[in-house]
Amino acid sequence: MENKVNFITYEKGKPLVLLNLHKYRFIRERKDGMKKWLCTKKTCYASIFTNGEYVHETINEHNHTENSQQSIERQV
């Protein structure tokens, strides 16, 4: 799976990844350079690993609907 992601900085100055109208927050960087991102919804355990600006791996499915474009624009 090689989807390109969009990196943004939200209002608190922290990085977010946008992928298919879902937002992910940074968790950690592995020794091999892969970065883990977790969905921003508290009860959702969907996560992705990125290698640069591409998704390398996805884990779990989202248990909620996508964010609206307006919601995303408000936070940027």
SEVO-5521 format. One record per residue: residue number from 0; x, y, z of N, C-alpha, C in turn; chain. Coordinates in steps of 0.05 Angstrom, whole numbers, plus 5000, padded with zeros to 4 digits. Example, Ala and Ser with C-alpha at 12.3 -4.5 7.8 and 13.67 -1.06 7.14 Angstrom:
(0; (5264; 4886; 5156); (5246; 4910; 5156); (5264; 4934; 5156); 'A'),
(1; (5257; 4955; 5142); (5273; 4979; 5143); (5258; 5001; 5157); 'A'),
//
This chain:
(0; (5017; 4976; 5000); (5000; 5000; 5000); (5018; 5025; 5000); 'A'),
(1; (5016; 5041; 4980); (5033; 5065; 4977); (5016; 5090; 4972); 'A'),
(2; (5000; 5098; 4992); (4985; 5123; 4990); (5001; 5146; 5000); 'A'),
(3; (4999; 5169; 4986); (5013; 5193; 4994); (4996; 5207; 5015); 'A'),
(4; (5009; 5217; 5036); (4995; 5231; 5058); (5001; 5261; 5057); 'A'),
(5; (4984; 5277; 5070); (4989; 5305; 5072); (4996; 5311; 5101); 'A'),
(6; (5018; 5325; 5105); (5027; 5333; 5132); (5018; 5361; 5137); 'A'),
(7; (5006; 5366; 5160); (4997; 5393; 5168); (5005; 5397; 5197); 'A'),
(8; (5005; 5422; 5205); (5009; 5429; 5233); (4983; 5441; 5243); 'A'),
(9; (4972; 5430; 5264); (4946; 5441; 5273); (4951; 5463; 5293); 'A'),
(10; (4929; 5474; 5303); (4930; 5499; 5318); (4949; 5498; 5343); 'A'),
(11; (4954; 5475; 5354); (4971; 5474; 5377); (5001; 5470; 5369); 'A'),
(12; (5007; 5471; 5344); (5034; 5469; 5334); (5045; 5441; 5331); 'A'),
(13; (5027; 5421; 5334); (5036; 5393; 5332); (5029; 5382; 5304); 'A'),
(14; (5045; 5362; 5295); (5040; 5352; 5268); (5016; 5333; 5266); 'A'),
(15; (5003; 5334; 5244); (4981; 5315; 5238); (4985; 5305; 5210); 'A'),
(16; (4975; 5281; 5205); (4975; 5269; 5178); (4946; 5267; 5169); 'A'),
(17; (4940; 5275; 5145); (4914; 5272; 5133); (4915; 5251; 5112); 'A'),
(18; (4896; 5232; 5114); (4894; 5210; 5094); (4865; 5203; 5091); 'A'),
(19; (4854; 5208; 5067); (4826; 5202; 5062); (4807; 5214; 5082); 'A'),
(20; (4811; 5239; 5089); (4795; 5255; 5108); (4795; 5243; 5137); 'A'),
(21; (4815; 5228; 5143); (4820; 5219; 5170); (4846; 5232; 5180); 'A'),
(22; (4846; 5240; 5205); (4869; 5253; 5217); (4883; 5234; 5236); 'A'),
(23; (4910; 5236; 5235); (4927; 5219; 5252); (4947; 5236; 5267); 'A'),
(24; (4952; 5230; 5292); (4972; 5244; 5308); (4997; 5227; 5310); 'A'),
(25; (5020; 5240; 5313); (5046; 5227; 5314); (5049; 5212; 5341); 'A'),
(26; (5058; 5188; 5340); (5063; 5172; 5364); (5092; 5168; 5370); 'A'),
(27; (5106; 5156; 5350); (5135; 5151; 5355); (5149; 5145; 5328); 'A'),
(28; (5175; 5145; 5329); (5191; 5138; 5306); (5206; 5112; 5313); 'A'),
(29; (5204; 5092; 5295); (5218; 5067; 5300); (5248; 5069; 5293); 'A'),
(30; (5264; 5050; 5300); (5292; 5050; 5294); (5298; 5050; 5265); 'A'),
(31; (5280; 5038; 5249); (5284; 5037; 5220); (5274; 5062; 5206); 'A'),
(32; (5265; 5083; 5221); (5257; 5108; 5209); (5227; 5110; 5203); 'A'),
(33; (5212; 5088; 5206); (5183; 5089; 5201); (5171; 5105; 5224); 'A'),
(34; (5150; 5121; 5218); (5136; 5137; 5238); (5108; 5125; 5242); 'A'),
(35; (5100; 5122; 5267); (5074; 5112; 5273); (5055; 5135; 5280); 'A'),
(36; (5031; 5134; 5268); (5011; 5154; 5271); (4985; 5141; 5280); 'A'),
(37; (4971; 5152; 5300); (4946; 5140; 5310); (4923; 5159; 5304); 'A'),
(38; (4900; 5148; 5298); (4876; 5165; 5293); (4871; 5184; 5316); 'A'),
(39; (4862; 5208; 5310); (4857; 5228; 5331); (4832; 5223; 5347); 'A'),
(40; (4814; 5206; 5338); (4790; 5200; 5353); (4798; 5181; 5376); 'A'),
(41; (4789; 5189; 5401); (4799; 5175; 5425); (4792; 5145; 5425); 'A'),
(42; (4769; 5137; 5414); (4761; 5109; 5416); (4767; 5093; 5391); 'A'),
(43; (4782; 5105; 5372); (4790; 5091; 5347); (4819; 5083; 5349); 'A'),
(44; (4825; 5058; 5342); (4852; 5048; 5344); (4865; 5044; 5316); 'A'),
(45; (4854; 5057; 5296); (4867; 5056; 5270); (4893; 5071; 5270); 'A'),
(46; (4914; 5059; 5258); (4940; 5072; 5257); (4953; 5066; 5230); 'A'),
(47; (4973; 5083; 5224); (4988; 5079; 5200); (5018; 5083; 5206); 'A'),
(48; (5034; 5071; 5189); (5063; 5075; 5190); (5071; 5089; 5164); 'A'),
(49; (5086; 5111; 5166); (5095; 5125; 5142); (5125; 5122; 5139); 'A'),
(50; (5133; 5123; 5114); (5161; 5123; 5106); (5164; 5147; 5089); 'A'),
(51; (5173; 5169; 5100); (5173; 5195; 5085); (5144; 5204; 5083); 'A'),
(52; (5135; 5209; 5058); (5108; 5219; 5055); (5089; 5198; 5044); 'A'),
(53; (5096; 5173; 5047); (5080; 5151; 5037); (5072; 5132; 5060); 'A'),
(54; (5048; 5121; 5058); (5038; 5101; 5078); (5051; 5074; 5071); 'A'),
(55; (5064; 5063; 5091); (5077; 5037; 5087); (5059; 5014; 5097); 'A'),
(56; (5044; 5019; 5119); (5028; 4998; 5131); (5004; 5011; 5146); 'A'),
(57; (4981; 4998; 5145); (4958; 5007; 5161); (4950; 4985; 5180); 'A'),
(58; (4941; 4993; 5204); (4933; 4973; 5224); (4906; 4981; 5234); 'A'),
(59; (4888; 4962; 5235); (4860; 4966; 5244); (4844; 4984; 5225); 'A'),
(60; (4818; 4983; 5227); (4800; 4999; 5212); (4788; 5020; 5230); 'A'),
(61; (4780; 5042; 5218); (4766; 5064; 5233); (4739; 5054; 5242); 'A'),
(62; (4730; 5062; 5266); (4704; 5055; 5276); (4685; 5079; 5276); 'A'),
(63; (4691; 5098; 5258); (4675; 5123; 5256); (4675; 5133; 5227); 'A'),
(64; (4659; 5153; 5222); (4659; 5164; 5195); (4682; 5184; 5191); 'A'),
(65; (4687; 5191; 5166); (4708; 5210; 5159); (4702; 5237; 5171); 'A'),
(66; (4723; 5253; 5175); (4720; 5281; 5183); (4710; 5297; 5159); 'A'),
(67; (4695; 5318; 5164); (4687; 5336; 5142); (4710; 5354; 5134); 'A'),
(68; (4710; 5363; 5110); (4730; 5382; 5100); (4731; 5407; 5118); 'A'),
(69; (4707; 5416; 5126); (4705; 5440; 5143); (4719; 5436; 5170); 'A'),
(70; (4716; 5412; 5181); (4728; 5406; 5207); (4758; 5407; 5205); 'A'),
(71; (4769; 5396; 5183); (4798; 5396; 5178); (4808; 5424; 5174); 'A'),
(72; (4795; 5440; 5158); (4803; 5468; 5153); (4803; 5485; 5178); 'A'),
(73; (4784; 5480; 5196); (4783; 5495; 5221); (4807; 5490; 5238); 'A'),
(74; (4818; 5467; 5238); (4841; 5460; 5256); (4867; 5469; 5245); 'A'),
(75; (4869; 5475; 5219); (4895; 5482; 5207); (4902; 5510; 5213); 'A'),
//
